[in-house]
Every structure is written in structure tokens, then in C-alpha cells.
Amino acid sequence: MFELKSDKPFGRGYRCKTCKNQLSKEYRAKHKEYYAKYLHEYMKKYVPKRKYARKYIKKEYKPPSEARKEYIRQYWRTHKKKVNDKVRSRKRFYRSILDGRTTKQPCSVCGNLLVEGHHPDYSKPFGVVWLCRKHHIELHRDKK
């Protein structure tokens, strides 16, 4: 299979994909330093705009301080049970829907059939209020 090239007479390149890939690999291996520098410059320019920039530019990466680490540990000690209850409750409920033990009901506000389950209390995994997306968002907005 030949690569597509709009500027060529028949719209195809003169090398098959396998040969082109092989030549590219050889060229990159030959010019390794250039590509390493290019990649570093690219990462410096574009990646910092993303959340995970620290992973790529190791020179500018600063590990979290001890105070921050302690804060995170403390947070998870206090919130672990709450998070686990949420996850456990959601999983049990989802499995019950898949098994057919629970069926989706229309939205309790407007009657829409495209619904999501809302857990007012995570200790009761099957005590769910059925709401459409719009009313679910409104409910959470009102809680804040």
C-alpha cells in the first residue's frame, strides 16, 4: 500500500508504507540527538499548558513538600470511608441494574425516560431517586 500524496500525479507516493517506515526509523536513529533536542523543546513549549507537564520536564519538577504529603495522608485518613461507601454503593446499584433486579423509572420531576440514579444516602445503595440529567444537575447545584 502506497501512502497518499495529493501533490503526486496519481495521488500516491513512490514508496510503500513499510519501506517509508523503515527509512524513517533509520533516519531517526542516525539523527538521534536532533530528535531528542526537538522533543525536549516541543515538550517545554506545549506540555506545560497541560496538567501532567511535570512528568515530561524533569528539570522543572518539584516534588511535593513534606507538609503537603502529610496533608494528603490526613485527608485520606478522614475521607477514605466516605469515598469507599460511595464507590461500593454505586457498584452494587449498577450491578443490580445489569442483573435486572432494579429497573430504571422515569424522572421523578418531569417524567423523562433518559434518567440517572441519584443516591441521597450512600448507606442505602438501592434507595435511589431517578432524575433526568437536567434535574440531577439542578439538585446538586442547589445542594451547594
Secondary structure, 3 states (H helix, E strand, C coil): CEEECCCCCCCEEEEEHHHHHHHHHHHHHHCHHHHHHHHHHHHHHHHHHCCCHHHHCHHHCCCCCHHHHHHHHHHHHHHHHHHHHHHHHHHHHHHHHHHCCCCCCCCCCCCCCCEEEECCCCCCCCCCEEEEHHHHHHHHHHHC
